[in-house]
Amino acid sequence: MPLAPVDSSITIAELTRAPYPIYKRLRATAPVLRVEATGRTFLTKAADTRAVKDNPELFSSDDPGTPMERAFEAHTLMRKDGEAHLRERNAMMPTFSPRNLKTIWSPSYERHASAYLDRLPKGEPVDLFPMLAGPLAARILAEVLGLPEASDADMQRWSQALIDGAGNFGWADEPFERAAKANIEMNAEIDRMIPLLKEEPDQSALSVMINADDPIPKSQILANIKIAIGGGINEPRDALLTVLYGLLTNPEQLEQVKREEKWSDAFEEAIRWVAPIQASSRRATEDTEIRGVTIRKDDVLMTIQASANHDEDLFEDGDMFNVFRTRHPHQSFGSGPHHCMGTHLSRMTVAKTLLPMLFDRFPNIELLDPAKVVWSGFGFRGPLNLPVRLN
């Protein structure tokens, strides 16, 4: 069987600016393709991306060539398999229990959401990225993680530094330098909180981990908190901005969503349409094949869930935002052992709480100029701005 064809024309800049036309072409012509700029083999069909992520024995998360380890200054649970991954994942899971979501984090989020909505100006232009989506996601995450005194600005800056470092497949110096500075600041804040949470434990992730009967090593506690900071702001932030863009540019769908209270359906369609986390890496543990293409042991694959979510085999007109389309499972929260542990928190905060609150407070939100909304990102993607008028 042949090796995957190699493409030297696709650039990271193009994937950052406008990936979806590229993925559409690859699904049709080269669904298994070595992209030279990333040093990885792209999988763009939904069946392939799901099969790889659901088979950790054959496709390991341990990708030694990823920039993530340098960005996070740790071998994180995202790059581990089996018992090592499960032990570190389970160390944080009590924080996200259904009971805690219902009794602690949901009421807390509602209070914060109300306060952040109160400060939005009515009847004048406002960008919802810096004024609502970013800081609100940062605030609830700071509480959930056990860093309540970290500012919204610090949480967002740390998150972006980690994201930019982890997605730095071009290995440029500047993103790693920002990540290193963020690591110093995060370590200091976590170290400051540890004695306080030992004295007064709560259900936050840091408290649960340090007060466990058999705690994981401190190095991995730090790594776990940083993984959550890296992914726990951009996912709900970008999901909110994306669903708002989708609804505001499709007013008939918006009115039907309001009438039928289909906020959860709108949320799921938005993250299918533009997945906040667009791609994941897996390493082949032995020689195998995908679609008649040889995958050698230690080859690194990039499962493009952004492309999988547009796959014509599952989604008719997948490039269109349509809340009321025939439902098929999307892959935006991952699949297999690494399924996102913040899934239920994200659905609760954005879909069930904030969207109805926002449109109840401002029933006639106006997107000022859709053409001026800037979308960006290869590994992580979302709008960089959302200028609206709140009426």
N, C-alpha and C positions, 0 to 999 in steps of 0.2 A: 504493500500500500504506500502511496506517496506521502511525503511530509506536507504540512500545511503550506500553501503558497505564501510568499512574503510580499508585503506591500511597503514600499519605501516612500510613497507619496503622501500618505495620511500623516498629518502633523498634530501634535498636542494642542497647538493653537487652534486648529480647525475643530478638534474635538471639544475644546473649551467653548468656542464661539457658537457652533451650530452642528451638534453631533447627529441629530436625528436623520437628516438626509443621507449621511454616510451610513448609518445603521440600516436604513431602508435598502440602500444599494447592496450592502453586504448580505442581508438576509436573502436577497434574491440571487446573488451571484457568487458569494464566497462566505458562507456562514461560519466556516472555520478558517481563520486568516491570521497569519503572523504579521503583526503591525510593528515594523522596525522601530518606530519612534518610542514605543513603550517597552520593547523587549519581551512582549507577551503575545500569546495567541488568543485572539478575540473569538468568543462564542456569542452569536447574536440571535439564535433561535431559542424560543422559550423552553422547548423540550430539552435542549442541551444544557441550558443554564441551570434548570431545576435538577436534572439528573446528576450533574456534577456536584451541586451543593448538597444533594441528598445522599451522596456516597463518600463520606469522609475517609473511609478506608482506602479508596482508590485515588481520591483527590483531597489532599491535605490542605489545611489552612496555613500550614507553616511554610510561608514563602520567604526564604532567606534574602531575596533580592529586593524586597519591598522597602520603600523609604519610611514606612511606618515606625520601624524599630528605632531609627535615628531620631525621628520627630518626637516620639514618646519617651525616648531614653529607657526603653524597657521592651522585653519580649512579652507582649500583652496577650490576654486571653483570645483576642481576635486572630492571633496567629498560632493558636494551639488546638489540639485535637484530644478526643478521648477523655480520660480521667483528669488530666491536667486542666483541660478547658472546663470540664464540668465542675471541678472543685472551685475554681475561681469564679465561674458564673454563679454557682449556687451560693457563694459567699454574700452576694448582693441581693439575691432573689427575695428574701423576706421583706425587704423594703417595698417591693412591688407586688405584694400579696393583694388579692381582691379586697380583703378587709382594710388594709392600709390605704388603698386607692379610694375606697368609699368613705372611710371615716376620717382620714387625715389629709390626703393630698387633694381630693376633690374640693372639700370646703376651703382649703388654703388657696387653691387656684381660683376659685370663684371670687374670693376676697381680693386677690391681686388683680384679677381681670377687671373687676368693677372699678378699682382704684386707677388702673391704667387707662380705662375708657373715660373716666371722669376728667382726665387731664387733656384729652384730645379736643382741639378747637372745632367748633361747629360752624359750617358755612364758609370755610376758607380752605385753601389748599394745604394738604398735609401729606407727608410721605410716611406710609404705615410701616416701612421697614425699620427705620430708626426710632419711630415714635410708639410702636406697639409690638410688632411681631418679634423683633430682636430682644428688647428688654424684658418683655413678659416671659418669653421662653427661658431667658437667663434667670429670672427671679424664681420661678417655680423649681427649676433645676438646682439652683443653689440650695434651696431648702431641702429638696429630696436627697441631695448628696451629703448634706451636713455641713455646708459652707454658707450659712445664712448671712454672714457679714461681708462676704465677697460682693463687690458692687456689680451692677448690671454691666457696666462698661468693662470691668475686668473679666467677668465671665465670658462676654462676647469676644473680647480680644484674645483670651486664652484659647477659646474654641476655634477661632479662625486661624490662629497660629498653628494649632495642631492639625487642622484640616489641610491647610496649605502645605505643611511639612509632609503629612502622610500621602498627599497626592502629588508630591514633587518628583514625578517620574523623570523629569529632565535633570534632576540632581543639581539644581542651582543652589548657590550658597545662601542667598538672602532668606528664603523660607526656613531653612534649618537654623539660621541665626535667630530669627524671631521665635521659633519653637523653643530654642535653648533658653532664651530669656523668659518665656512663658513658663517653662518647667521650673526655673528657679523660684518664680513668684508663686506658682501652685504648690510646690513643695513647702514653702514657708507658711502658706495659709493652712494647709493640711496639718502640718506640725503644730501650728498654733491651736487648732481645734481639737487635736487628739486628747490632751489632758482634760479639756472641758467636757468632752463627750464621755470620757471615762468616769468623770465625777457625776455627770447628769446624762445618762444614756437616753436616747430616743430611737425612733424608727428610721432615721436617715441611714443612707448607705454606709457612710463612714462609721457611724456609731455601731451599726449591726456588725460590721466587719471587725472592728477593733475589740468589741466586747464578746465575740463569739467564744464558745467553749474551746474550740480548736481553731484559732484564727490562722488565716493564710499569712505568708510572710509580709512584712511591711512593704517591701519593694513591690509586691503584687497588689497590695491595697492601694498604693499610690497609682499604679498602672490602671487599676480598675476605675478609680475616680477620674483619671484623665481620659480614659476611653469614653466614659459617660459624658464628660465635658465636651469632648470632640464631636460626638454624635448627637448629644441630647439637646443641643440648641438649634443646630441647622435643620434637623428633621422637622420639628413642629413649626419653626419659623418659616421655612420654605414651603411647607405644606399649607400653612395659612395663607401666605402670599399667593401661592399658585391657585388655591381654590377660589380665592377672591377674584383673581384675574379671570379665571375660567367663568365664574358666575357673572361678573360684571360685563364681560364681553359677549355673554349669551343671556340677555335679559329675559327671554321667554323661559329658559331653564330656571333662572333665578326665581321668577314668580311661581313656577310650579314647585320648586324646592320649598319656598316659603309656605305655600298653601298646604303641602303634604308633609312638611317638616322632615324633609329628606336630607338633613344636614350630614348624616353619616354617609349616605350614598355619594353626596357631593365631595366629601373628604376623600373617600376611597377612589373616586374617579380622578380627582386631582393628582393624587400620588401615583396612580397608574400612568396618567398622561405625562407628567414630568416627575420622575422618581427623584426624591431628594438625595438618595445615595444611588448613584448610577451604575457602579461597577464594583466587582469584588474579585480578588485573586485566589486561585487554587493551584497547588503543585501536584503533578501526577506522581504517584508513588511507585508505579511500574509502567512498563510499556502497555499501551492500549490503543484504541482507535475511536474516533468520533466521525460519523458520516463518511466512512471510508478513508479518513485521513489518519495517518499514524501520529500518535502522541507518545513521545518518548518519555521514559522515566526522568523526573526532575524538570520536565518542561513546565513552564508556568502559564496557566490559562487565565484569561480575564473573562469572567461571566458578566455579560453586559445586561443587567436586569432592565435598564432603561430601554434597550432594544426588545428584550423579551416581552415587555409590557405593551409593545406596539405590533407584536407578531401577527401577521395576517392570518395565521392558522387559528388564532383565538379571537382577535379583535378586528371587526370590520371598521374601516376608517379609523384606525388606532391613533392617527395623528390629530384627530378631532376630540375636543372636550365634549363629552355627552354623558351627563349624569344618568340618563335613563337607558343606556345601552344594555344589551344582554350581558349579564354578569359572568365573568370568568375570573378565577383567582389571579391576582397580580403578584409580582415578586418584590415589591418595594420594601417589605419588611424582612426580606431574606427568605431562606428556606433551610430545612435541616437543623443540625445542632446549633448553628449560629443565628437562628431566627432572633430578631431584635427583641431584647427583654423590655424595652420601653414601649412596645407596640400598644399595650392597653392604656398606658399613661398618655401617649400621644393622641389616641382616639378619644379618650375621655376629655382631655383638655381642649383640643381644637374642635373636634366634631360635635361633641355633646354639650360643651359648655360655651366656648368663645363665639362660635359662629352664630348661634341663636341670640346670644347676648348682644353681639355687635349689630345685627340687623334689627333687633328690637329697639336698641338705643338710637340707631341711625338707619331708618328703613329705606331711605333713598340715597344710598351711597353712589357717587358718580366717579367713575374712572376718568381722569382728566384727559389723558392722551395715551391710548394703548401703545402707539408706535414708540413712545419714549420709555417704555418699560424695558430695561436691559436684563437679558437672561445670560447667565454665564456658568461654566463649570463642566469638567469632565468626570472626575470621580464623584463630586458632589455638585448638585445643580439647583438653581432657583433664581427668582428675580432679585436683582440688586436694588430695586426701588419699586414703589407702588404709589404714585401720586394720585390722591383722590380728594374729593370734596365730600364732607360728611354732612348729610342733610336728614 
